[in-house]
Every structure is written in structure tokens, then in C-alpha cells.
Amino acid sequence: MNHTKLGNSDLEVSRICMGCMGFGDAKKGQHSWTLDEAQSREIIKRGLDLGVNFFDTAIGYQRGTSEQYVGRALKEFAKRDEVVIATKFLPRTDEDIEAGISGQQHIQRMVNKSLENLGMDYIDLYIYHMWDYRTPLYEIMEGLNRVVQAGKARYIGISNCFAWQLAKANALAEQEGFAKFVSVQGHYNLIFREEEREMVPYCREENITLTPYSALAGGRLSKQAGESSKRLEQDDYARLKYDASKEQDEVIIGRVAELAEKRGVSMTEISLAWLLTKVTSPVVGATKFHHIEGAAAAVDMELTEEEIIYLEEAYVPHKLVGVMAQNSANMQQKPVWSTGNQKI
């Protein structure tokens, strides 16, 4: 497993980040395919054995039980300074707003709860999970800066945002002397490449790390057409993201299968080898040993320029889907702008 620096931070991370959304008490979450604690521990241990040191979870995954499982496993299997932990916080709820809880207070509550769940003193990368249009940006950035200053997080990242939002946030942080976002976790894979329009070039210019989720498109880029799995059958959110473009995506998936057969490797390895030419450390969900094993193997694979072109040339533009589609809708309905301490 190769390791590299996470953008403008001092964090040394594995080229594969283990996505931990599949861990947690299924009774407390939205996903019936999640693993219990014993199974989660086995996958985490296998990842560590393969050299993975970067783990991504969130307080919203199975009501915090993902954080709890990850924290307890890593406490037993690894030294704290040998692993890099990323977790995420959600926007304020209607109840929070009605109760008068400020953005800063909300972030303090969220980070304290995540630290409790993880059983840790600090988080390496604390991620703003999705843009909160009902909270002024200044409150968010000042709240995150206080978390960093208090030593509760070493660095901050952002997820599910547009390039202009990331640029605006970091410009405000620079103006005020706040901590800046060092990473962005967006939706990016071989069959969904809309991040290449603005986010990818902006992050390249600013040395902001890309750690995309849905690296294998909910399993679609690891299975031949017609092949199924429990995840594919039960993941309604993934179907929402990919079913509408299924016909055009299958052309690319077919090419992944073709190259995998030609190379004598898995489709996972081909798909991730392509993504690893674009990003620092993709977040790869793992609920079986072969998921993380295939991801680790992809790090050592080098695609030829001709193979990369062959995989890319069939792509056609996609509509925004999932969280980013909602983000776009919210932007048009309830934008909140902030300059300094003022709302505009």
C-alpha cells in the first residue's frame, strides 16, 4: 500500500480510504445491508493488514454506531497516531433552529458527540457533510476554526459542495485567519465525472485533496451487466443516483469488464486504477474481504494511456443526482450568503 500527503495538511494517508458507511447497527440506520460489530471489526483488521490507515465515517451513519464500531476496533488493532480518522457532521435540524442553537453551538455538540462515539481525543479530518443553506457561512467557518484551535480536530474537509462554495468558504477563512478546507469528498467515479467540470481543476490549482465517495458507483463498476448483490438490490439511494443513466453507463462498465478480462484482474482493480490517476485517496466502502483486497491491489496497477482513453471516451454528461441535486435545489430556494459577520 502506498501512502501520500493529504493536500495542504501534514496527514500521511493510504491511497485507499476505507469507507465505513457499511458498518453499524442496521436497526438504527437506513441500510439493511450494514455489518454488525463483529463483522465490521474483521473488515477493519483486514484493511489495516493491507496497509490502509485512512478511515472515513460519519455521525449520521446508523445514528453514530458506525463511529462507535470504528473507534473500538481501531483502539484495539492500531496505535492512535498510526491511523487517520475522518468523520462528518450534519447541518442543523429544524428542531435545532427552533431552539435557537447557533451554527457554532451545533458544531461543538456534533464534534463532542463524535469524539465520544469514537472514544478518541481528536479527529484527524473533520468534514462538513453537506452545505447548510440555513446557517451563515461565517458561523460554520468560525465554529470549525474553534474546533481546530481546541485540538478536537487537526484539519477540516468538506463534502457535497460546488466548487464556488468551496472557493467562497476558503476565501472567507483566509480573510479571517480561520482554518481552511484541505479536502473535498464529492461524488466522482468512472461513470459519474461531473466533478471534472470545475471541482477537479480548482482543487488541482489550490492543492486541495480529492477523496471521492461512491468510487465504484455502489458496486456497479465492480460487476458485469446482470450480476447482482445484496447491496445492489437493497441500496435505494444508489439506484436513485444511477438507474436513470443505466443504459449509457453500461457501455463504460462493459469496457471495464473487457479490460479486466484482458488483464486477468478484477473490475474493481480497473475502475479504481483509473480513479487513482485522478485523486489522492478514494473512499471505498467495504463489507467483504474481497472489497478491500481488490481496492488495495488497484494501488499497484498502472493503466496505459490507451486504456485510460478507452475507458473515458464513451462518457456523456450526466444530470446532478442525489445530495448534489438537492444542493442545487436548495441553492435556488434558500440561499444564505455571508460576508464577515453580516448576512446579505
ROSE-264764 format. One record per residue: residue in three letters; x, y, z of N, C-alpha, C in turn. Coordinates in steps of 0.02 Angstrom, whole numbers, plus 32768, in hexadecimal, padded with zeros to 4 digits. Layout:
! residues N
alaXYZXYZXYZ;...
This chain:
! residues 344
met802A7FC48000800080008000802C803F8000;asn8020806A7FD1804480AA7FCF802080DD7FFB;his8046810C8015802B8142803D804081858021;thr801B81B8802E802A81FA8013800F82308042;lys8027826D8038801082A480637FCB82BB804C;leu7FA182CC807B7F5D82E3806D7F5F832E8060;gly7F69834080217F678386800C7F9383B48034;asn7F7683E9804E7F9B841C80747FA1840C80BE;ser7F9783CD80D07F9C83B881167FDC83928122;asp7FE6837E8160801F83548172800B830B8179;leu7FCD82FB81667FB482B7816D7FD0828A8136;glu7FEA825081498001821E811A7FCC81E88115;val7FAE81E180DB7F7581B380D47F83817E809F;ser7F63814480A87F67810F80767F4281268037;arg7F56810C7FFD7F36811F7FBE7EEE81067FBA;ile7EDB80DA7FE77E9680C37FED7E7D80D68032;cys7E4280F680347E21810680737DE880D4807C;met7DE580B380B57DAE808480C17D6F80AA80D4;gly7D3B80A480AB7CFB80C280BA7CD4809780EB;cys7CBE80B581217CA0808E81587C548097815E;met7C3380AF81287BEB80B5812A7BC980718131;gly7BEB803D811C7BCF7FF981207BD57FD98165;phe7BF07FFD81967BF77FE381DA7BC380068206;gly7BA77FE082347B787FFF82627B3A7FD5826C;asp7B157FE682A07AD77FC382B17AA17FD1827D;ala7A8F7F9E82567A5E7FA882217A1B7FC0823C;lys7A0A7FAF827A79CB7FC5829779C9801082A4;lys7A05802F82A57A09807782B37A1980A08275;gly7A188080823B7A2A80A381FD79F8809681C6;gln7A0A80AE818B79DF80A8815179F2806D8125;his7A29804C81347A43801881087A3F7FD38129;ser7A1C7FA6810A7A167F6381267A537F388119;trp7A807F4F80ED7ABA7F2780DB7AF77F368106;thr7AF07F5E813A7B2A7F6F81647B407F33818D;leu7B807F34819F7B9E7EFD81C67B997F0A8211;asp7B927ED482377B937EDC827F7BDA7EE88297;glu7BE37EF082D97C257F0582F17C5A7ECF82E6;ala7C497E9182F07C7A7E5B82E77C937E59829F;gln7C657E5D826F7C797E5C82297C9F7E9B8216;ser7C8B7ED482307CAD7F1282227CF67F0F8239;arg7D007EF382737D447EEE828F7D707EC48260;glu7D557E8F82447D7C7E6582187D937E8A81D9;ile7D657EB281BD7D757ED881817DA97F0E8192;ile7DA17F3181C97DD07F6481DD7E157F4681E9;lys7E177F0D820A7E577EEC82177E797ED881D5;arg7E527EBE81A67E6E7EAB81657E8A7EE98141;gly7E677F2081447E7F7F5D81267EC17F748144;leu7EC67F7281857F057F8481A77F3D7F578191;asp7F2F7F16818C7F627EE681767F7C7EF58130;leu7F507F1281067F627F2380C17F837F6780BB;gly7F897F8A80F37FAA7FCB80F27F7C800780F0;val7F3B7FFB80F47F0C803380F67F108054813A;asn7F1A8096813A7F1C80BA817A7EE980F3817D;phe7EC080FA81497E92813281417E4B81178143;phe7E23812E81747DE08114817E7DAE814E8180;asp7D778146815A7D45817B81557D0281638170;thr7CE6818881A07CA5817881BB7C7E81B981C3;ala7C4781B881E77C1E81F481F17BEE81E8822B;ile7BDD821F824D7BAE821982857B698204826C;gly7B5B8212822C7B1A8200820F7B1581B881F9;tyr7B4B819281FA7B48814C81E57B2E8120821E;gln7AF2810782147AD280DB82467AD380FC828B;arg7AC0813C828C7AB9816282CA7AF7815D82F7;gly7B30816182D97B6E816382FF7B8C811F830E;thr7B6980E982FE7B8580A7830E7BC0809582E0;ser7BC280B282A47BFC80A7827A7C3A80C4829C;glu7C34810182B57C6C811F82D97C8080F38315;gln7C5080D983387C5F80B183737C8480718360;tyr7C6D804F832C7C8E801183167CD6802082FF;val7CDD805482D87D20806582BE7D4E807882F7;gly7D3780A183247D6080B6835C7D78807C8387;arg7D4B805083977D5E801783C27D8E7FE8839F;ala7D847FDC835E7DB07FAF833A7DF67FCC8333;leu7DFB800B83227E3C802A83197E628031835B;lys7E3E803B83907E5D803F83D27E807FFE83E3;glu7E637FC683CD7E807F8483DC7EB77F7183AA;phe7EAD7F82836A7ED97F6983367F117F978320;ala7F0F7FD783347F428006831B7F52803A8350;lys7F8C8058834A7F9E809183737F7C80CF8356;arg7F6880FC83827F428137836B7F68815F8337;asp7FA88169833F7FCE819383117FDF816F82CF;glu7FCB813182CA7FD8810B828C7F9D810B825C;val7F65812782727F29812882477F0F816F8240;val7EED817B82097ECF81BC81FA7E8481B381F8;ile7E6181D582257E1981CD822C7DF5820B8211;ala7DC781FF81E37D9C823481CA7D55822581DE;thr7D32825781F77CEB825082037CC8829181F1;lys7C86828E81EC7C6082C681D07C2682DA81FE;phe7C13831B81F97BDA8332821F7BA3834B81F0;leu7B66834782067B2C835A81DE7B1683A181EC;pro7AEF83C081C07AD4840381CD7AA584038208;arg7A94843E82207A63844482567A1F842A823F;thr79FB840D826E79B783F582607985842E826C;asp794784228257791284538265790C845F82B0;glu7913842A82D7790D8430831F7946845A833C;asp79828452832179BB847A833879AE84C4832B;ile799684D282EF798A851882DC795485378307;glu791E8511831178E6852A833B78FC85368383;ala792D850D839A7945851583DF797A854C83E5;gly798A856C83AD79BB85A283AF7A03858D83B5;ile7A11854E83A37A56853683A57A7C85528369;ser7AB2857683757AD88595833F7B0185618319;gly7B1B857782E07B46854A82BA7B84853682E1;gln7BA0856483067BDB8554832E7BCB85238366;gln7B94852E83877B7F850083BC7B7284BA83A0;his7B5384B983667B44847983467B8484528336;ile7BB58474831B7BF48452830A7C1684388349;gln7C15845F837F7C33844883BD7C10840A83D7;arg7BCE840983D47BA883CE83EA7BB9839283BF;met7BBC839D837D7BC98366834F7C0F83488359;val7C428374835E7C85835983647C8E833683A7;asn7C70835083DD7C76832F841D7C5582EB841D;lys7C1C82E583FB7BFA82A483F67C23827383CD;ser7C40828B83967C69825E836D7CA682468393;leu7CC5827383B97CFF825E83E27CEA822A8415;glu7CAF823384317C95820284617C8981BF843E;asn7C6A81C184057C5D818383E07C9D815F83CE;leu7CCE818583B67D0D816883A07D39815283DB;gly7D2D817084157D588162844F7D9D817E8445;met7DA181B884247DE181D884147DE3821F842D;asp7E20823A84327E2A827E844A7E2882B18411;tyr7E34829A83D47E3482C8839C7E2282A3835C;ile7E0C82C8832A7DFB82AF82E87E2F82CC82B8;asp7E4982A3828B7E7C82BB825D7E5E82E98228;leu7E2582D6820D7E0682FC81D77DBB830181E6;tyr7DA4833D81F77D5E834882097D3B836881CD;ile7D08834681B47CEB835781737CA483748179;tyr7C9A83AC81587C5983CD81517C3283A4811E;his7C02837B81357BE48346810D7BBC836080D0;met7B96839580DA7B7183B280A37B6183FA80B2;trp7B5E8423807F7B55846B80877B14847B80AB;asp7B1984A780DD7AE084BB81057ACA850080F0;tyr7A94850480C97A7D854480AF7A59856E80E3;arg7A4B8552811D7A27857781517A5585918188;thr7A958587817E7AC6859F81B07AFB85C9818C;pro7B06860781A27B38863181817B7C860F817D;leu7B9D861881467BDE85F8813C7C10860E8171;tyr7C0D864C81867C3B866481BA7C36863A81F9;glu7BF88629820D7BEE860082497C0E85BC8241;ile7C06859E82067C24855D81F97C70856081FD;met7C8D859081DA7CD6859381D77CF585A6821A;glu7CD485D3823E7CEE85E582817CE685AA82B1;gly7CAE858782AB7CA3854D82D67CD7851782C9;leu7CE6850A828A7D1884D882797D5E84EE828F;asn7D6C852F82897DAD8548829E7DB6853E82EA;arg7D81854883107D85853E83587D9284F48369;val7D7684C883427D828480834C7DCC84718341;val7DE8848E830C7E30848382FF7E5B84A28335;gln7E4B84E083497E728501837C7E7084DC83BF;ala7E3784BC83CC7E308496840B7E5384528408;gly7E6E844083CE7E90840083C87E6283C583BF;lys7E2283D283B27DF3839C83A87DF583808361;ala7E0F83A783337E1A839082EE7E5B83AE82D5;arg7E80838782AF7EC083A182957EB483CA8255;tyr7E8883B2822B7E7983D581EC7E2F83CE81DD;ile7E1883F881AE7DD283F5819A7DCB83E78150;gly7D9583C5813E7D8583B680F87D3C83C580EB;ile7D2883BE80AD7CE383CC809A7CCC8396806A;ser7C8A838B80697C6D8358803D7C2E8374801C;asn7C1E835A7FE17BDF836C7FBF7BD683B77FB7;cys7C0583D67F957C00841D7F887C14842C7F40;phe7C0484687F2A7C1A847F7EE97C5E84A27EF1;ala7C8384A77EBA7CC584C77EBD7CC1850F7ED5;trp7C8C85337EC17C8785797ED77C7C857D7F22;gln7C5A854B7F3E7C4E854B7F867C90853F7FAC;leu7CB685107F947CF785027FB37D25853F7FAE;ala7D26855E7F737D5085997F697D3A85D27F97;lys7CF985DC7F9D7CDE86127FC87CF086058011;ala7CE985C680277CF885B5806D7D4185C0807D;asn7D6D85A980517DB585B0805F7DCC85F98058;ala7DAB8620802D7DBC866780297DA9868A806A;leu7D6F867880867D5A869580C67D8A868180FD;ala7D9E864080FC7DCC8628812F7E0F864D812B;glu7E27865880EF7E67867B80E77E6186C480FF;gln7E2986E280EF7E1C872881047E1B872F814F;glu7DFE86FE81727DF4870281BA7E2A86DE81E3;gly7E5886BD81C07E8B869781E47E7286568201;phe7E3D863B81E37E2185FB81FA7E4385C081D7;ala7E38858581F27E4F854881D07E2B8541818D;lys7E4F852A815B7E33852281187E2684D8810A;phe7DF884CB80DC7DEB848680C87E26846B80A0;val7E3E842F80B47E77841180927E6383D88064;ser7E2283C480677E0B838C803E7DC28396802B;val7DAF83747FF67D6983747FE27D55832C7FD0;gln7D1D83187FEB7D0382D57FDF7CC382DB7FB5;gly7CCA82D17F747C9282D77F477C8182967F24;his7C4E82997EFA7C37825E7ED57C5F825B7E93;tyr7C8B82297E8D7CB782277E537CCD81DF7E47;asn7CC181C77E0C7CD881847DF77CD681817DAB;leu7CE581477D907CEC813F7D487CAB814B7D21;ile7C7281417D417C32814C7D1F7C0E818B7D38;phe7C2F81B17D647C1481F27D787C4E82227D82;arg7C5C824A7D4E7C9982737D4C7C8A82BE7D4A;glu7C5182D27D647C3E83187D617C6D83457D8B;glu7C9083287DBB7CBF834F7DE37CF8836A7DB8;glu7D02834D7D7D7D3983637D537D2D83A87D34;arg7CEF83C07D367CDF84007D187D02843A7D3C;glu7CF9843E7D7E7D1584757DA57D3B845F7DE3;met7D21842D7E067D40841A7E467D8683FE7E3E;val7D9083D17E0F7DD283B27E077E0783E67DF4;pro7DFB84107DC27E3084427DB27E3B84747DEA;tyr7E0684877E0E7E0F84B67E467E3A84967E7C;cys7E2B84587E8E7E5184377EC37E9A842C7EAE;arg7EA5841D7E6E7EE984167E557F0F84577E5D;glu7EEF848F7E4D7F0E84D07E527F1F84E27E9A;glu7EF484CF7ECA7EFC84E27F107F1C84AC7F3B;asn7F2D84737F1D7F4984397F417F1A84217F78;ile7EDA84207F677EA784047F947E9B83BC7F80;thr7E9D83907FB17E9983497FA47E5383337F90;leu7E4F83077F5F7E1082E77F4B7E0D82A17F6A;thr7DD982957F927DCE82537FB07D86823F7FA1;pro7D7682307F627D3182257F4E7D1081E77F6B;tyr7CCE81ED7F747CA681B37F897C8681937F4C;ser7C64815C7F567C4581367F207C7881247EEA;ala7CB381117F007CEB81047ED27CDB80CC7EA1;leu7CB0809D7EB47C9D80667E897C5380697E76;ala7C3680A47E7E7BF080B07E6A7BC1807D7E8B;gly7BC880767ECC7B9D80477EF07BA47FFF7ED8;gly7BDF7FEC7EC17BEC7FA87EAA7BE57F9E7E60;arg7BCA7FCF7E3C7BBE7FC77DF47BFE7FC07DCC;leu7C337FE07DE37C727FDD7DBF7C9D7FA17DD2;ser7C817F757DFB7CA57F397E0F7C827EF97DF9;lys7C4A7F017DD57C237EC67DC07C0F7ECB7D77;gln7C0E7E937D557BF87E927D107BAD7E9D7D0C;ala7B967EB47CD17B4F7EC07CC77B267E827CD8;gly7AF27E8C7D007AC77E547D137ADB7E337D54;glu7B197E3E7D6A7B307E227DA97B147E4C7DE2;ser7AFD7E2B7E177ADD7E507E4D7AFE7E417E90;ser7AE67E637EC47AFE7E597F087AC97E757F37;lys7AD07E667F777AA27E807FA97AA27ECC7FA9;arg7ADE7EE97FA27AE57F327FA17AC07F507F65;leu7ACA7F337F2A7AAA7F4D7EEE7A5E7F487EF2;glu7A477F127F1179FF7F067F1679DE7F337F4A;gln7A027F447F7F79E27F667FB779F67FAF7FC0;asp7A277FC77F9A7A3E800B7FA37A14803A7F78;asp79DD80537F9579B0807F7F7079D280C07F5C;tyr79FE80DA7F867A1F81197F777A4C81127F3A;ala7A7080DA7F357A9C80CF7EFC7A7280C97EBC;arg7A3880A87EC17A0D80A37E8679F580E87E71;leu79E781137EA179D381577E917A09817B7E6A;lys7A48816E7E7C7A7F81907E5C7A8F81757E17;tyr7A8481347E0B7A9E81167DCE7A6A80F77D9E;asp7A2F80E97DB47A0080C67D8879EE80EF7D4A;ala79E881317D5179D3815A7D197A0681597CDF;ser7A45814E7CEF7A79814E7CBC7A9481087CAF;lys7A6E80D67CC27A8580917CBE7A9C807D7C78;glu7A76808F7C457A86807A7C017AC980977BEA;gln7AD480D77BF57B1380F57BDE7B4D80DE7C09;asp7B4080D17C4A7B7680BB7C777B8D80747C66;glu7B60804A7C4E7B7280057C407BA67FFF7C09;val7BAA80317BDE7BDE80307BAA7C2380327BCB;ile7C2A805F7BFC7C6A80667C1F7C77802A7C4B;ile7C4380127C6D7C4B7FD77C987C617F9B7C6E;gly7C477F967C327C5C7F607C057CA67F657BF4;arg7CBF7FA27BEC7D057FAB7BDC7D317F9A7C19;val7D187FAA7C547D3D7F967C917D437F4A7C94;ala7D0B7F287C867D0B7EDE7C877D3B7EC27C52;glu7D3B7EE27C187D677ECB7BE27DB17ED27BF5;leu7DC47F0B7C117E0A7F147C257E1D7EE77C5F;ala7DED7EDC7C8D7DFB7EB07CC67E0A7E697CAE;glu7DE37E527C7E7DEE7E0F7C637E317E0B7C3E;lys7E3F7E3F7C187E7E7E427BF27EBA7E427C21;arg7EB57E667C587EEC7E6C7C887EEE7E327CB9;gly7EB87E0D7CBF7EB47DD77CF07EAE7DF17D37;val7E897E297D3F7E7E7E477D817E347E537D8A;ser7E217E6E7DC47DDB7E7C7DD27DC67EBF7DB4;met7D857EC77DAB7D6A7F077D947D787F3E7DC7;thr7D777F2C7E067D877F5C7E3B7DCC7F7A7E2F;glu7DFC7F507E1F7E407F687E157E457F997DDA;ile7E237F897DA37E247FB57D697E037FF87D79;ser7DC87FF57D977DA280327DA77DC880607DD6;leu7DE580437E0A7E09806B7E3B7E4D80827E21;ala7E6D80597DF87EAC806E7DDA7EA280AD7DB1;trp7E6980B07D8D7E5A80ED7D677E5081287D98;leu7E28811E7DCC7E1981557DFA7E58816D7E1E;leu7E85813F7E2C7EC281517E4F7EF1817C7E24;thr7EE5817F7DE37F0B81AD7DB97EF181F47DC0;lys7EB681FC7DE07E96823D7DE47E96825B7E2B;val7E9582307E5E7E8A82477EA27EBE822C7ED2;thr7EBF82477F0F7EEF82327F417EDD81F07F62;ser7E9F81EC7F7A7E8B81B17FA07E3F81A87F9D;pro7E26817E7F6F7DDE81737F6B7DC4814E7FA8;val7D87815F7FBC7D66813D7FF37D4480FF7FD7;val7D5B80C57FEC7D4180867FD27D1C80618009;gly7CDC805980017CB5803480327CC77FEB8030;ala7CCB7FCC806B7CDE7F86806F7CB17F6180A0;thr7C8F7F2E80877C677F0380B37C7B7EBA80AB;lys7CAC7EAD80807CC87E6980787D137E6F806E;phe7D377E3A807D7D7F7E3B80777D957E4E8031;his7D757E317FFE7D8D7E3D7FBA7D827E867FA5;his7D567EAA7FC67D4D7EF17FB67D8D7F187FC5;ile7DA77F1080017DE27F3680147E217F187FF5;glu7E217ED77FEA7E5B7EB77FC97E627ECF7F81;gly7E297ED37F5E7E2B7EEB7F197E407F347F15;ala7E287F5C7F467E3B7FA27F487E867FAA7F54;ala7EA17F837F827EE87F877F907F117F737F54;ala7EFB7F407F307F1F7F297EF47F207F5F7EBE;ala7EEC7F877EBB7EE77FBB7E877F1E7FEF7E8D;val7F377FF97ECA7F6B802B7ED57FAA801B7EAD;asp7FB77FDB7EA47FF47FC67E817FEA7FBE7E36;met7FAE7FCA7E1D7FA07FC27DD67FAA80037DB0;glu7FCB7FFE7D777FD480387D4C7FB2802B7D09;leu7F8480577CF87F6280537CB77F8B80787C83;thr7F8980607C467FAB80837C107F8280BF7BFB;glu7FA080ED7BD87F7C81277BBF7F4381127B92;glu7F4F80DF7B697F1B80C67B3C7EE080A97B63;glu7EEE80857B997EB980697BC27E8F809F7BE3;ile7EB180D37BFB7E8D810A7C1B7E5F812C7BE9;ile7E7881387BAD7E4F81577B797E13812B7B69;tyr7E1F80EA7B647DEA80BB7B547DB280BC7B88;leu7DC580C27BC77D9480C47BFD7D6E81077BFE;glu7D90813C7BEB7D72817F7BF27D4881957BB6;glu7D59817E7B7B7D3D819D7B3E7CF281927B36;ala7CD6815F7B577C8E81527B4F7C63817A7B7F;tyr7C8181A27BAA7C5B81C87BDC7C3281FF7BBC;val7BF582087BD47BCA82407BBF7BB482647BFE;pro7BA582A57BF97B9182CB7C357B5682AD7C59;his7B5782B37C9B7B21829A7CC67AFF82D47CEA;lys7AC182CA7CFB7A9E82F97D267AB682F27D6E;leu7AB183277D957AC183227DDC7A8F82F37DFD;val7AA782CA7E2B7A7D829A7E4D7A8D829A7E97;gly7A61827B7EBF7A6E82727F067A7482B37F2C;val7AA482B67F597AAD82EF7F857ABB832F7F5D;met7AE2832A7F277AF383657F017AB783817EDB;ala7A8983577EC77A4B83707EA87A2383977EDB;gln7A20837E7F1879FD83A27F4E7A2183E27F5F;asn7A6483DF7F5D7A8C841B7F6A7A7B84517F37;ser7A75843E7EF97A64846E7EC47A1F848B7ECF;ala79F084607EE279AB84787EEE79A984A87F2A;asn79CE84987F5E79D084C37F9979F085067F89;met7A2285057F5E7A4485427F4B7A1485737F2A;gln79E5855A7F0379B685847EE1797D859B7F0F;gln796F85747F43793785837F6E794985AF7FAA;lys797E859C7FCE798E85BF800C79D985CD8013;pro79F485F57FE57A3C86047FED7A4A86308029;val7A7F8621804C7A97864A80847ADD86608073;trp7AE686A2806C7B2886BD805C7B4486DE809A;ser7B8586DD80A17BA386FC80DC7BE5871D80CA;thr7BEE875A80DE7C2D877D80D97C3E8796811F;gly7C74877C813B7C84878E817F7C4C877981AD;asn7C3587A681D87C00879782077BBA87A981EC;gln7BB887BE81AE7B7887D681937B5A87A48163;lys7B19879E81667AF4877981337AE287AA80FC;ile7AE4879180BE7AD087BB80857A94879A8063;
